[in-house]
Amino acid sequence: MRIKDKNRGRIVDQADINLEARYRLNDIFSTAWLGYALSAVAQLSIADLITEEPRSFKEIAAKAGLHAPSLYRVLRAAAANGIFVEHPVGSFSHNDVSSLLKGNHPFSWRGMAIMWNHPSCLRGWSVFSESIKDGRSGIEHAFGKRLYEHLAETPGATKAFSDAMVSNSAHTSGSIARQFPFQDYELIMDLGGGVGTLLCAILQEHPHLRGVIYEIEELLQPAQYNIDSCNLTGRARTEAGNFLKKVPPGPDLYMIKNSLWNWQDDDCRHILSNVREASQASKGQLLIIEYVIDNENAPWSTLYDLQILNMPGGRARTMSEYEKLLCQSGFAIDSVELVEDQTLVLCVPV
Ligand SMILES: C[S@@+](CC[C@H](N)C(=O)[O-])C[C@H]1O[C@@H](n2cnc3c(N)ncnc32)[C@H](O)[C@@H]1O
């Protein structure tokens, strides 16, 4: 029987499974267009012009200097898909999801919304079929360079990606700082710690701790700015370096968050062995914070894995894959804990 599906506004026919299957595929591809539109909304800071009270699209367009009819179509599509709320006569207000697109939201997702459809990222996807043929990243096929080399020579790109990491870490950092027993340590080094969103949250939560952000040269200045803005100048510092080549000794806890999955197994073994060597003197432990593919292959984690293949050319891993890498690098797993969607793996030297 052919009936109109009230939720999705289309004719469905339980006897015609091809119709349902076609809708399903169309929904998947058109959701990607919603992502592109929301990246544009984020780039143009449109969410900052929308308030809790309904506001007309014409007023928003006039304020931002945008083409009003096109802005209406974007906001209508977003609202129809659960982002923003549309009110009569073309007015829009925020809901919980759209609020995260505001730049000044404490848990703003604006940086991620821009990064996911950054031109570099999209160029990678455009040649993703090549990645399936040889396992090299989309970015490498598109630009002939690996992600971090490409970002370093693309104006504004390192900042766009770093802003995204701040967005991504803003929420989880507080939860990690409260839930992991950082009180047992004295000096933490965050390897590839970005601008220090996580390290600063931990130091603010645990006043006895000191910390180091170990990063590429380009991020040291914004990291130092972040340290100073958090009033942590005396307790935290930055250090430039390349964890593929060397990890400095001294800390009793090394951390590496959402970074190992950027790298292939050989590179991970280099990073982990460098941590193992550095940890010798201080008997330092290692806390890996990572998106892990669980035994059920949670759909979101398998999709993140594809973006990791597209951009840095690394891979999301299962716990047993991490266990193998750690064992090959002189570490054993002490404990595993979940905080939000992150897995915290505490590793001890063996
Ligand atoms: C995916 S980001 C994660 C940032 C941060 N840990 C977080 O979770 O928000 C990876 C970080 O590793 C840094 N990075 C890349 N290659 C590096 C290297 N060879 N040595 C040290 N840091 C590196 C990047 O600059 C970037 O900030």
The ligand as a Tripos MOL2 file, in Angstrom:
@<TRIPOS>MOLECULE
LIG
   27    29     1     0     0
SMALL
NO_CHARGES

@<TRIPOS>ATOM
      1 C1         44.2520   16.2600   15.5890 C.3       1 LIG1
      2 S1         45.1790   17.5120   16.3550 S.3       1 LIG1
      3 C2         44.8260   17.2410   18.0730 C.3       1 LIG1
      4 C3         45.0710   18.4540   18.9050 C.3       1 LIG1
      5 C4         44.7320   18.2890   20.3970 C.3       1 LIG1
      6 N1         45.4630   17.2030   21.0020 N.3       1 LIG1
      7 C5         43.2470   18.0910   20.5900 C.2       1 LIG1
      8 O1         42.8140   16.9820   20.8820 O.co2     1 LIG1
      9 O2         42.5000   19.0630   20.3970 O.co2     1 LIG1
     10 C6         46.8270   16.9320   16.1890 C.3       1 LIG1
     11 C7         47.8630   17.8970   16.7130 C.3       1 LIG1
     12 O3         49.1570   17.3290   16.5340 O.3       1 LIG1
     13 C8         50.0520   18.3630   16.1610 C.3       1 LIG1
     14 N2         51.1700   17.7420   15.4310 N.ar      1 LIG1
     15 C9         51.1640   17.2780   14.1650 C.ar      1 LIG1
     16 N3         52.3420   16.7450   13.8470 N.ar      1 LIG1
     17 C10        53.1360   16.8740   14.9410 C.ar      1 LIG1
     18 C11        54.4730   16.4980   15.2350 C.ar      1 LIG1
     19 N4         55.2210   15.8810   14.3040 N.pl3     1 LIG1
     20 N5         54.9850   16.7640   16.4630 N.ar      1 LIG1
     21 C12        54.2140   17.3940   17.3980 C.ar      1 LIG1
     22 N6         52.9090   17.7690   17.1800 N.ar      1 LIG1
     23 C13        52.3820   17.5090   15.9670 C.ar      1 LIG1
     24 C14        49.2150   19.2710   15.2850 C.3       1 LIG1
     25 O4         49.7640   20.5710   15.1800 O.3       1 LIG1
     26 C15        47.8670   19.2360   15.9900 C.3       1 LIG1
     27 O5         47.7270   20.2740   16.9150 O.3       1 LIG1
@<TRIPOS>BOND
     1     1     2 1
     2     2     3 1
     3     2    10 1
     4     3     4 1
     5     4     5 1
     6     5     6 1
     7     5     7 1
     8     7     8 2
     9     7     9 1
    10    10    11 1
    11    11    12 1
    12    11    26 1
    13    12    13 1
    14    13    14 1
    15    13    24 1
    16    14    15 ar
    17    14    23 ar
    18    15    16 ar
    19    16    17 ar
    20    17    18 ar
    21    17    23 ar
    22    18    19 1
    23    18    20 ar
    24    20    21 ar
    25    21    22 ar
    26    22    23 ar
    27    24    25 1
    28    24    26 1
    29    26    27 1
@<TRIPOS>SUBSTRUCTURE
     1 LIG1         1 GROUP 0 **** ****
